[in-house]
Amino acid sequence: MKKHMLGLAAVTLALTPIAAAAQTEIQFWHAFTGRLGELVAAQVDNFNASQSDYTVVQSHKGNYSETLNAGIAAFRAQEQPHILMVFEVGTATMMAAKGAIRPVYEVMAESGASFDPDAYIGAVKGYYTTTDGDMLSLPFNSSTPVLWVNRDAFEAAGVDPDMDLSTWENVGEALDALKAGGEDCPLVTAWQSWIHLENFSAYHNVPFASKDNGFAGLDTELMLNGPAQVAHLSAMQDWAKDGKFIYTGRRNEGGANFRSGECALFTESSAGYAGIKAEAEFNFEVRPLPYWKALVDEPQNTIIGGASLWVMSGHESGDYKGVGEFLSYLSSTEVQAQWHQDTGYLPITTAAGDATRASGFYDENPGTDVAVIQMTAKQPTANSKGLRLGSFDQIRGIIDEELEAIWAGDKTAQEAMDSAKARGDALLRRFEAANR
């Protein structure tokens, strides 16, 4: 009888949750908080519930820069996660970290997970692929800048919220009218370098840097001090001086001002949709990013921001099958379509965009397809396929300092951008020397 009871206990033990310890644990580090953090957690929970072989553990590691630095430090300490979220400006840094990463195309091939590189939107995957078209990291949260409009603020200032805002010339007229109508914050922005220099350059088809914006070689240099960029920043300097453009910070500090209803216009990522929809107690809409009619007859395409998922080396070979399964799950049409609809990030696959349109989501939520159209309406040029610059996180810090000098009236736009070029080029030369 005792033997029988012992045998029964062993069987029972095998069927209890303790058996879950046999699952392979996959560590995933990311930079999301708030509503986006909740949505990432839901994706992870849903994947974990969909199978019994792997458990993905998601961890927030700070903002984009902090998450990248945490990943680098962890690798040096041999405590790296399996999957690391890295923002797009860290792409060149990760590419140069040979031995630290495992290319996604190799991981997916070895894992046997479902993976079709041609299923991904060209303007998105191009940022994260080699010149041979091999995908190095998985596009995850890809966004592009748009113009957010507080319709109630326009009406309160006596300005028609349906006015044409497709050009910066027209936006300038709107800012004049909004200020005259008593609006204290006519325009605010997030991510000033990304929107008003990096995307501005692509949208107007002028180079931000030489060598195809760094894609064609490490011996690149900045070209952000050209006539087009200087003209735009000079106009913004005038708006700042007149209280029509309000500067609130380098990242997305302006998001709180817009979501609270304080500001009339907001240049921000399409992914602002999640927070704005959740918090705004006013009528809002999304419009395409404006362009200068004086510079181009029609705009080119904007480029992506956001981040991709890099697979870190140094783990057990069996772990990578689980990594591949998770990345395949994230790329599935249903998951991608829901992510796009919930967040405002671009659908990274054509099928997810088609599924969203077929569901009627764009018809029910006008403007939510603006980012997709803006990114895909034209074939990217050498100036508009993105940036691949070493040490770009640090270079952005330099650019931010120089832009702040413009907004404060301490430097002209030309002086500031000439300084940004000289200081940034010095970092590019160091990166080139270290990665020859």
N, C-alpha and C positions, 0 to 999 in steps of 0.2 A: 504494500500500500504506500509506504514511504517513497519507494522508487517511482511509483506511478505519480505521486504528488510532485516529486522533484522534476519529473519529465514534463508534467503539465505546466509547472512554474516556468520552465525554460522556454516552452512554446509561447506561453503568455507574454513573457518578457520580450521575446522576439517580435511580438505583434504590437507592443506598446510604442509610444512616441520616442522612447530611447533609441529605437532603431533608426530614427531620423539622423542620428549622429553619423551614420554611414554616408550621408549625402556629402558630396563634394562642395566645399564652400568657396564662393567666388567673391572677392572683394572689389567693390566698385566705388571709387571716390569721385565726388562731383562738387559743383559750386552753387547749387541751387538752394534757395530758402523760400519762405512764403508759399504762395500758391504754386509756383513751379516746383518747389521742393515736395509739396504734397503730391503733385502729379507724377513726379519721378518715383516717389515711394509707392504709389499705386501701380505703376508699371512693374516695378520689382516684385511687389506682392502678387500681382496677377501671374507673372512668369513663374514664381515659386509655386503657386497653387496649380499651375498647368502641368507640372511634371514632378517626379519624385527623386530624380537623380542628383539635382544640384540645388543649392541655396545661395542666391545672390544676396550679399549684405551691402547695402548702400550707406555711405557715410559722407556727410557734408564737411568739406575741408576749408571753408572760407570763400572769398571771392575768387574770380578767375586767376588772378596773379598768385594769390595765396595757395590755391589748389595746385597750380603748376609747380610752385616752389616746394610744396609739401611732397609732391610726387618725386621731384629730383632728390630731395633730402632722404626720402624713404628708400630710394634705389641705392643711394650711397651706403645706407645702413643695412641694405639687403632686407628691407621690410616693405617693399613696394606692393601696391595692390595689383590685382590682375588687370583691371581696367581703370584708366585715368582720363577724366574729362580735361581737355586742354582747349583754351580758346584759340580762335583762328590765327591770332598773331603769334602764337607759340609754335605754329606748324614747322617753320624752318628750324627752330631749336630742337624739336622732337626728331625731325629728319636727320639732323646732324648727330643725334645721340645714338650712334651705331652701337649695338650690343645691349642697349637699354630697352629697345622696343622690338616687337614682333609684328611685321606688316600684316594688316588685316587680311589681305588676299591670301597670304600663306596660311594663316590661322584657319580661315574658312575652308580652304582646300583640304587641309589636314583633318579638320574636325568632321568633314562630310556634311556640314550644315548647309541648308539652302542659301545660295548666294549667287546673284546674277548682277555683276557690276554694271551691265547695260540698263538695269531697271532704275538706276538712280538718275535724277535730273542732272544734265550735263553741267549747268552753271554751278551746281552744288558740289558734285563729286570732283570736278576739275581742280578744286582747291586742295584736295587731299590725295591726289594721285601723282605718280611719277610721269615723266615725259613719255613713258611707254604705256601709260594708261593703267598701271597697277595701283589699286587702292591701298594706301598706307594706313589710314585710319577711317573709322566709320563716321560719316556725317550724322550728327545727332540733333542738335538744336541749331538750325540754320535760319537766320533772320536777315532782313534787309530794312533799311530805314524808310519810313513813310512820314506823312504829315497828319497829325491828329488835330481835329477841330472841335472846339467846345462851342457848339451852336448857341447855347444859352448865353454865353459871354458875348458873342457877336450881336445877338438881338438886344441884350442889355445896353450895348454901346451904340445901338442904332445902325448896325452894319449888317448887310444882307449875308446870312450864313451860306447862301447858295452861290455867292460870287466865285468867279473863276480864280482858283489859287494854283493853277498849274505852273506858273512862272514866278520867279523871284521878283520880277518887276511888279506883278500883280500883288504878291505878298507884301511888298513894300508899301503899296497903296493901302492895303488892308491894315497894315500896322499904323499908318498915319491916321486912318479913320478910327481905329480902335483907341488909340491914344487920345484923340480929340474927343471921343465919346466917353472918356473917363476910365478906360481899362488900365489898371496899374501894371499888368503883366501881359502885354500883347503876344510876346514870343518867348519861349523857353526851350532849352534843348537838353538832350542826354548825349553822352558819348561824343563830345565835340570833335575830336580828331577823326573818329570813324565816319561820322556823318558829313562834317563840313570840310574835310580835306580828302580822306580816302575815298569815300563814296562820291563826293563832289567831283573828284578827278575822273573816276570811272564813268560817271553819268554824263560828263562833258567830253569824254573820250580824249583826255589829255593824260600824260604819264604822271604817276606819283613818284616813280623811281625808274632808273634806266634798266636795261636788260630785261625788258618785258615785266617790269615791276618786281624784278628779282627771280622770276621763274627761269630765266636763261643763264643764270650764273651768279656766283657769290660776289663777283666784282661789280656790284651794282652801287649806284649812288642816288641820293634823294633828288627829286625834281619838283618838290612841293612848293617851290618859290617862284613858279612860273606866273605869267600875266593873268591867266584865268583864276588861279587860286588867290592871288593877291587882290584881284578885283572883288571877288566874293567876300573875302575877309575884311576888306576896306568898307564895303557896304554894311557888313555886320557891326563893324566898329562904330560907324555912324549911328546905327540903330541902338547900340549899347549906350552911346553918349546921350542920346535923346530919350532913354528910358523905354524904348520899344522892344529891345532884346534884353532880357534879364538873365544874367549868368548865375547859376546856382551850384556848379560843381563839375568835376571831371567825368564822373560816371553817370549814374542815373538819379542824382539828387533831385533833378527837375521833375521826375515822375510823380513825386509826392505833391508838388505844387499843382501839376495838371490834374491829377486824380481828385484832388480836393476841390477843384473848380476855380482855383485862383488865376489860371492862365488861359488865354484864348487859343493859342496855337502852340504846338509842341512837336518838334522833330525828334523822333524816337524810333526804336526798333518796332517792326511789325509784331514782335513778341510782347509788346506792351499791352496787347489785347487782353491777356489773362487778368492782369491787375486792374486795367481800366474798366473792363466789364464788371469785375467784382466790386469795385469801390466807387466808381463815378456815380454821382446822384444828379447828373445833368445829361442832356442830349449830346452825344458825341458821334463823330464819324471819322473815317480814315480816307485820306486822299493820297495820290501819288506824291513822291518827293518833288518839290519844285525844281525847275531848271532855269538858267538865264537865257532868254530868247536872244539876247545880244551876242551870246557866244555860240549857240548851236540852233539850227532850225528845229530839231527835235532831239530829245535825250537818247543816250545809248542804253545801257542797262546798269543798274546798281549791283553792288557786290555783297557777298554774305558776311554776316558777323556770326556770333554764337560760337559753338565749339564742336569738336569731334571727339570720338572715343578712341584712345590709343591703348593697345594691348602691351602690357609690360612683360619683359622676359624674366627668366629666373624662377619659374614655378614648375611644378611637376607636369610632365607631359600630358597626363590624363586630365589635368585641370582645363587645358585649352579646348577640349571638346565641349565642356560646359560653357566656356567663354563664347565659342562659336554658336552654340545653341541660343544663348542669350542675345547676341548681336543679331542673329537671324530673326528672333522673335521681335526685337525692336524695329526691324525693317519691314515686318509683315504689313500688308495693306491695311488691315483693320486697325492695328496699333498705330501706324503712322497717320492714318486719316483722323483718328480720334485725337492724337497728339496735336496735329495741325489745327483742328477745330477748337480744341481747348485752350491752346496757347497763343496762336497767331504765328508760330514758327512755320516755316515753309514745309510742305510735305517733301521728304527727301526722295520719294519715288514718284514716277509718273502715275502709277496705278493708284496711289493714295490720293493724288490730286483729282484724278478722274472719278474716284469713288466719292470724294467730297462733293464734287459738282453734281454727280448723279443723285446724291442724297437730297439735293435742294438746299444745302447749307448756305451756299453763296447767295441764293435768291432770298433766303430768310434773314441773312446777315449781310446786307449790302456793304461792299468795301473790303470784305475779308479776303477777296481774291486779288486785291490791288498788288500786294507784295509778289504774288506768283506771276502776275502779268508783267510787272516791272522787271522781274528777273529773267523772264523767258521770252519776251517779245522780240528780242534781237539776239543774234549770234554774238557772243562775246568777242571783243577784240583784244589785242595784246595789252591795251590800256584798261580793259574792263573785265578781265577774268579773275582778278584778285591780286593779292600781294603775298610775296614769299620773301620776307626780309629777316635776317638774323638779328637777334637782340631787340626785336621790335617792341616788346613790352617796355623796355627801358627807353627806346626812341619815342614811344608814345608819351612817356613821362616828360621828355624834353619838349615835345610838341605842345603838351598841355601847358607847360610853363610859359612858352612863347605866346600861345593863344591868350592866356590870362594877361600877359603884358599888353596885348592888343586891346582886349576888352576894357582894361584899366586906363587906356590912353597913354601908356608909358612908352610904347613903340609904335611905329607905323607897321602896317601889315607886311610891307617889303622887308623892313629891318628885322622883324620877328621871324619871318620865314627864311631869310638868309642865314640867320643865326641857327635856326632849327636844322637847316641843311648842313651847316658846318659841324655842329655838335653831333648830329645823327650820323653823318658820314664817318666821323671818327670811330663810332661804335661799329659801324659796318666793316671798316677796315680791320678792326680787332677780331671781329667774328670771322672774317675771311681768312685771316692769318691762322686762327686757331682751328680751322676746319678745312685746310687745304688737303 
